[in-house]
Amino acid sequence: MAKASALDLRLKRINQLEDAPYSEAVRDELRRALRDESNRVVAKAAEIIGKLQLMEFVDELRGLWPRFMEKPLESDKGCGAKTAIVDALGRLELDDPDFYLQAMRHRQLEPVWGGSEDAAINLRGSAAFAIGRSHLLGINRKLIALTDLLADSERLARTYAIQALVDVGHDSIVPLLRVKAECGDKEAEVVGACFNGLLALDPRESIDFVARFLKHPNDAIVCEAAAALGECNQERAVSILIAALDRTANRGLQEAFLTSLGLSRQPSAVDFLITQVVSQTHSSEAALRALAPSRFYPAIRNRVQEAVAVTGNRRLQAVFEDEFKE
């Protein structure tokens, strides 16, 4: 067995502090960890401080920032320490917009096989949420900052921007997300984040808007719209998905619509999927798989089991036994 390195031992020790009763000794170890030469040890200490809501460390965490901004590819390869520091300070409710704006603008291109990649994407996301929750910034400045991130070159950063905008929760976010959805994005997932945000902020007014994208020429966008409608837990969304299923001959989209109905917690969606199972058509197996997320609800599980038994179909029985394992 390979001998554990000194760094591994320090990481193991700092990990153990997460579950230890908070004491003077734990506080001293966390302080030592924040001064550690390894960015990984510092990152783990900052993570623990944030999770445990240890307000006394705010100034120390904030003071670490310059260390990891100087020659960041050497001092904080992977951007783990800076990301953990910003995330922890956000959890500790430090309200310092200029600090978070600086963090949100940081990019850290690191060499990888065949080129480079940005290691600061999660850092920008953590900073975006902190900006959205700031009490010192007005809504206009928040929108400007987060809209800048919405134009980020990285897909995940754009998704973080949308989630942070939704977290702001202001009425002005709705038209902004509509415009972004209409203009589109090279990544369907980003448009899907807009759909989810709109349905979270204003479900009644947004259902019809998102439903329009069920006829989009890009199947990936159609699937994102269907998933968002399924997850929004609205009865009208169930009716819209069933109608979309009825009018398409695309087997892939039919399966996507059935899966989206399975995401809904509405009884009408469960009823419809069970009728599809009993129908023993080409969609029966997909409908059965779509019901699998509800297997932990005894009443639904029993209904599905009875429906499969009624069909006498061995293939459906095998799918049920596989997908509905407890």
Secondary structure by P-SEA (a helix, b strand, c coil): cccccaaaaaaaaaaaaccccccaaaaaaaaaaaacccaaaaaaaaaaaaaaccccaaaaaaaaccccccccccccccaaaaaaaaaaaaaaccccaaaaaaaaabbbbbbccccccccaaaaaaaaaaaaaacccccaaaaaaaaaaaaacccaaaaaaaaaaaaaacccaaaaaaaaaaaaccccaaaaaaaaaaaaaacccccaaaaaaacccccaaaaaaaaaaaaacccaaaaaaaaaaaaacccaaaaaaaaaaaaacccaaaaaaaaaaaaccccaaaaaaaaaccccccaaaaaaaaaaaaaaccaaaaaaaaaaacc
